[in-house]
């Protein structure tokens, strides 16, 4: 691990907050950039083979001028729970947002409220994705639900509760609104700005100018793409997030030619008098529903956008249809199309991170602003044959995290191997602002890690809990604990549909088996490790008062 120049770094990091009563304009500003489903594998600063072929120079700049965290994780690998965790500093079962949809306990204090009370101007732009109004923000421009890639609708404080459609590409528009806030803020007060991008969430619709990007690149297939899960619990086999089996040709992979074969029947249903959208969905086959959803997505495009879209996909799709691929060849084609579209979305994210950094630098704000880049969780880039997230396996449990502190000469180009989690972000921002951590918040401030060293009393392990079953992708409920080397996972609960009830454990030695292929649970030589982690898991359950496992 790299280390920085000796200095009283802790005093400096917190000193701006300590003197805030005399000169509040000297407090550090906070910019939290969070993408949706951005894997660490696709940030070139992390050095993964995929990212070497699709570099991210602007995000890499943050790493070169800050600290890159090698072992950053989430407490529940799902979008809305992750956002609730950021806002409240609490685990999912504590803030109520265990699953997608409703759940957030709005009586809990939000980080935005605490920062505003301390004199910060607060803003959030982009994806909100919680079924409550943005709370504690002076300014917001948030997407409707998941939001659309093209010409999305935003709600603001002045839109009277309505979502108003704007023309453009979501990633660029979100940056526009971030700069809009910065342009109109009070320059004599500190600010906290949460920039929450929709991209690269499924279904990975790239910006028009990048529809041909990486077309000649052949991305390497992950070592575990053909994983057979033969030592794992049934959860690994019953999931519905397989690239080969569950990734759809129409909505996910944009093969519009499939629409023509399924469009007529679904369109006819929409013409029947009195039918509501939910009733129509119930009467459509899977492919008919796919066709309708894809028609809706493309109907948002302007004529110019649609022309670029057809130019980007029409000939490639024609070639694909003529090949009539099956089996392994089709799975590999799906993987390449998926990865290229995903990485094209990342390219625009990197552009827009660069644009925001350029604004901060041009306006003299970079030297007094803490910048954090992360994702709401990790994502599978074909590992184990999967896309999506949810599991406690490393690719979805682990998230990218880069922190750039303005004292860059001291902390430039560091790496940290400390175990950190997304419950730490809000605590870090309170530390920056000089605010005491509320009772019940379990996170730790990241500031002591920004010299590249891990304090002796830093946490030794992490707790994880996933609840969203039955639901899309059918990943079973599970909780677990991970330390520096080992991971214990417990799958549990009644099955729905084709799924059986489950009560099953997995144990991994991450040093010897980083791909988590060999479940060691029950093996005699790992008896002591298993008992130790089981005890620690039970301590977490008791201390945190979790009510299911």
N, C-alpha and C positions, 0 to 999 in steps of 0.2 A: 504494500500500500504506500502511496506517495505521502509525504508529509510536507507541511508548509513551513514558512519562516517562523522562528520563535517570536511571539508577541503576545500581549495580553488580549487574546482573541475574545474570550468570554466577556471581558469588560467592554470591549468595543461593540460586540454584537448586541448587548443589552443596554449599553450606555446611551444610545439614542432615545430609548424609551424612558430611561431614568431621568433625563433632563427635559422631558416633554412638557412639563408644566411651565418652563421658562421659554422654550422655543419649539412649539409643536410642529413648525414647518420642517424641523430637522429630523422628525421621526421617519423611519424607513417607510416608503411606500411598499405595497404588496401586489404583485401580479401572479395569479394562479392560473396557469394554462392547463386545461384538462381536455384531452381528446377522448373519444368514445371507442373503446376496443382497440387501442393502439398497442401492438405487441412490442416488447423490448427487442425482439428479433429483427424488427424493421427500422431500427434507429442505428445508423452506421457507427455512432460512437461506441455502441456495445460490441461491435466487431463480428456479428453473426454473418455466416456466408450469404444469406439473402440480402442483407443490407449493404454488403460490399458491392453488389450489382445495382443497387438502387440507393445511392447515398442521400443523406439528409444534412446538408452543410449548415443550415441555420440552427437546427436543433443541436448539431455537433458544436456549434459555436458556444452555446450555453454550457455544454460539458467542458469545453476547453477553458472557459472562463469561470467555471464553478466546480461543483462536486457531483460526480456520477455515482449513484447508488446501485451496487450490484445485487443487493438482496433487499429490495423493497417489495412489499406484499400488500394484499387487501385482506379485509376480514370477512368478506362475502363477495364472491366474484360475480356480481350482477350490477347492472347500471344504476337503477334507482336506489337500492340499498347503499351502494358506494357513495352516491351523492348525499344521501341522508347522513351517512357517517361523516362526510366532510363538513356538512352544515352544523351538526350537533356534537361532534367529538365523541359519539357513543357507538357501541356495537349495535347491530341490527335489532336484537331483541330488546335493547334498552330504548331505542328511538322509535320503535314500532314498525319500521320499514324492513321487514324480513324478505318480502317478495316484491315483484313488480306490481303496479297498480296502487291501490289505496294502502295506507298504512302509517305514514309519517305522523308522529305525535307533535302537533304544532304548538303544544304547550311547552315543549322543550325549547330552551334558549338556543338561537342560531348564532354562529360565529359572527355573522354580519351585524347582528344587534349589539354584540359586545364591542366590536370595533367602532361602530357608529357612536356608541356611548362615550368612547374614548376620544372622539373627535375626528375619526376617519370618515371620508366620503366613500360610500360603498356602492358597488355596481356589479351586476352579473349580466352577461350577454351570451346568447346561444342556447344550448340545451339545458333545460331545468328538470323536466321529466319527473317531477313530484306533483302529486295531486293536491297541491296547496298553492296559495299565492306566494311569490317570492317575499320573504320576510326580512326586514332590517336593511333594505336596500334603498338608497337615494335614487338610483337609476337602474332600470332593467329593460332589456329587449330580449325576450325569451321565445323560443320556438313552440309551436303547437305540438305537444306530445314529443314524439321522436323527431319530428320535423322532416322536411323534404330537402333533397339535395338541390333541386332546381326550383327557383322562384318560391322560396318558403314563406310562410306567414309568421309574423312576430307580434307579440303582445307587449305593450309598454304601460307605464304609469299614466300615460295620456291617451291611450286608445280605448278607454271606457270598457275594458274587459274583452274587447274584440281582437282577434288576430287579423292583421292586415298583411296581405300578400305584397312581397317586394320582388322585383325582377333581379335575377342574378344567381350566383352560385353560393350556397350556404356558407362555405368556409370563408370566402371573401367578404360576404355581408356581415358575418359575425365580427370579423376584424374591423370592418367599417364602423360598426356600432361601438366597439371597444375604443376606437379613436374618437368617435363622437363624444363619448363620455369624457375622455381625456381633454378634448378641446374645450369643453364647457364646464370643467370642474373649477373649484376655487383654488387657485395656485398657492394660496397661503395655508392650505390644510393638507395633511397626508391623505392618501387614498388607498383603498383595497379594491382590486379589479379582478373578478373571476371570469375568465374567458373560456367558455365551455363549448368546444366544437362538436358538431354532430358526427363528422367524419372520424374514422373510417368505418362507421357502423354498417352492417348489412343493409342494403344490398349493393354497396360499393359502386356508386355511380360517379365516375370521374368527371372532372371539369372538361369541357369541350376541347380545350387546347392540348390536353394530354391523352386523348383517346388512342393515339398511336404510340405513346411512350412505352418503352420496354418490349415492343412487339417482336424484336429480333433476339430478345434475351431468353435463354432457357434456364429457368430457375431450378436449383438443385432440389430433388425430392428428399424430404426428411428421412433419416435412417429408420424411423419408426412408422413410416407411412402405412406399411402393411402389417402393423401390430395385430396379433391374434388374441391378446388379452388373456392368455391361457393360465396365468397365475393369479389373475385378479378376481375381485368379487363380480357378481352379475351386473353391477352398475355400469361397468366399462363396456359390457356387451349389449345392454338394453337401451343405451342412449340413442338419440336420434339427431346426431350432429356429424354424421359421416359425410365426407366429401363425395365419396363414390355413391352412396345410397340416398342421402338426404338433401344434398345441394341441388336446387332446382335449375333446370335449363332455362326456364323463361325468366323468372324474377331475379334469381341470383346471378345467372350467367348471360342474360340478355340475348338469348337466341330467339329473336322476335319471330322467326319463321315458324316456330312451334305454335305461336298464337293463332295463326290462320286456321290451323286444324281444330282449335278448341274455342275460338272466339264466337262463332255464329250462335251456338246454343246458349252461351252465357249472356251474350248481348240481347238475345231474344227475351230472356227472363227479365231483364231490366225494363223492357217495354211493357210488361204486364202491369195493368193498372192496379194500384194499391199495394204492390209488394214493397216491403221495406228492405233495407240493405241486409239486415241479419237474416231475414227470411230467404232472400236470394242466395246468400252464402250457404245456407243449409241445403239448398237444392242443387248446388253445383258439385261436380266432381272436383277432385284436387286440381287437375290440369285446367279445368274451366275456370276455377277460382284464380289460379295462377295467371291465366290469360286476362281475366278482368283486372286484377291488381296491377299487372304490367301496363295495360291500357291506361289505367288511371295515372300511373307514374309518368308515362310518356305524354299524356294529355296536358301536363303542366308546362311542357317545353314551348318556347316561342318558336315560330317558323325557322328562325336562324339557328336556334339551339337544336331543333329537330334535324335540320339539314346536316349539321356537324355530327350529330349522333349517328345518323344513317351512314354517313361517310366513314365513321369510325368502325362500325360493326357489320354493315351489310355484306361486303365481300368476304370477310372472315367467317361470318355465319354461313354463307353459301358454301364455302369450302368445307366447313364442318359438316353440314347436312349431307353433302356428297360423299363424305368419307364413311358415314354410317358406322361410327365407332361403337364398340361393345367392350364390356368387361374391363380388363386392366387398362387398355388403350383409352377408353372413355374416361376412366378415373383420372388418368394422368392428364388428359386434355382439360378436364374440369379443374384440376389443381392449377395448371398454368393460367387458365382464364381467370380463376379466382385470384391468384396471387398478383397478376398484372393489374387487374382492376383495383384491388386493394392498395397496391403500391402507387398507382396513379392518384388515388385519393390522398395518400400520404405526401406525395409530391406537392400538392396544393397546400396542405397543412404546413409543410416546411417553408414554402414561399411566404405564407401569411405570418408565420412566426418571425420570419425575416423582416417583413414589412412592419410588424409591431415593434420589433427591436430597433429598427431604423428610426421610427417615430420617437421612441423613448430616447435614443441617442441624440437625435437632431435637436430635441427640446430640452436637453440637459437633465433628463430624468433617470438615465441609466445608472448614473453614479450614486443615486440615493434610492434605488428600488430593488427589493428582493424579488427574484423571479423563480418560480417553480414550474417545471414542466413535468406532467405526469399523464396517466390515463386512468379511467375509472376501474380498469382491471386489465389483465393480460388477455391474450387471444391465441388460438391455435392456428399456426401456419402449416397445417397438414400433419403435424406431429400426432402420432397414434391414429392417423387417418382422419383427423377431425378439423372442423372449423368451430367457431364460437368459443365459449369459456365455461364457467360454472364449477367445474371440478377443482379439487384442491391440488391436483397435479401442477407441477411448476409453471407450465406455460400460461395457465390462466390465473393461478394464485399470485404469481409474480407480476409486477407492473414496472414500467419504466419510471424512473424518478431522477431528475436533474435539478439541482438547486444552485442558482447563481446569486451570490452575495456581492454587493457593490465593493467590498474590500477585496477586489479580485487579485491584487498583487499577493495577498497572503494565501488565498484559497484557489488559485488558478490551477485547473487541470487535476484536481484531486479525485480519488476514488475512495468510496467507503464500502466495507463489507459488513457493517453493522446490520442487525435485523431490525428493519423499520416497517411500519404499517400505516395504512391511510388514516387510522385514528390519530396519528401524530401531526397531521397537517394543521388542524385548527389550533392545537396546543402550541405549535411553533409560531403561528400568527399572533396568538395572545402574548407569547414571550416577546416577540418583536415589538408589540404595542405596549408592553409593560403591564399586562393585565394578568391577575392571578387566575390560575386554572380553576374552573368550577368544580365543586364536589361531584364525584361520580365519573368524571372524565378520566379515562384510563390511558390516554396517549402520552407520549413523551415529546418534549421539544427537540427538534433536529439541530438546533443551533450548536450544541456541544460537539456535534459530529463534523462541523464544517472546517475543521483544521486537518481532516483526514485521519484522525485518531478516534478510537472507540473508548469511552470512559469505562473504567473497571466495573462500575455498578450498572452498566447498560443491561437491558433485558437479555435473557438467555434463550428465550423461545417465544412462539407466537401461537395464538388461538384462532381457529377458522370455523365458520359455521354457515352452511348453505341450506336454504329452506324451500326453494321454489319448485316444489313437486306436488301434484302433477302439473305440468306446464310444458310449453314449447321446449323441445329437445329432450324432455323426459329424463333429466339427470336426477338421480335419487338424492334425497336429503342425506347430509353427512356433516360431521364435525371432526376436528382433529387438532393436532399440535405438531409444530415443526421446530426443531432446534438447529444448531449449527450443522449437524450431520444427518440426523434421522427425522423421519416423518411417520406419524401414526394417524390413520384415517379410519373413522367408524361410519359405515353406511347403515341406515336404519329406516324403519317405517313400513306401513302397509302399502302394498302395490295396487296400482290401478290398471284396468284393462288387461293387457297381456303380461304385465309385470307381477311378479310374486312378492310377498312380504320379504323384507331383507333385514338381516342383522349380521353384519359381516365386517371384518377388520383387515386392514392392509398396513404393512410396515415396510419402509424403504430405507436403505443405506444410500444417501444421496452422493456420498463420496465415491463409492464403488459402482453405483448404479444411477447415474444422473438422469437417465431417461425413464426411470421408474418402471422397469419392465419385470422385476423379480420381487414378488411379494414374499417377505420373510416372516410374516406373522405365524407364530406357532413353532418356528424352528428353534431347537434347543440352544444353539450357540448364540442366539439373540434374546434369550430369556431375560437377562438383566436389563437390556435396552428396552424391551417391550414392557416390562413391569415399571420401569422408571417413567417412560412416556405415558403409560396408562395412569399412573398416579398423578402425573402433572396434568393430564387431560381432566381427570376428576376434580383436581383442585381448581382449574379454570371454571368448570361447570358450577362448582359450589360457590366460588368467590364472585363470579359474575351473575349467579342466580339464573342460569339458563333453565328453561322449563321443558325442554324436550331434547332427547338425544338417544 
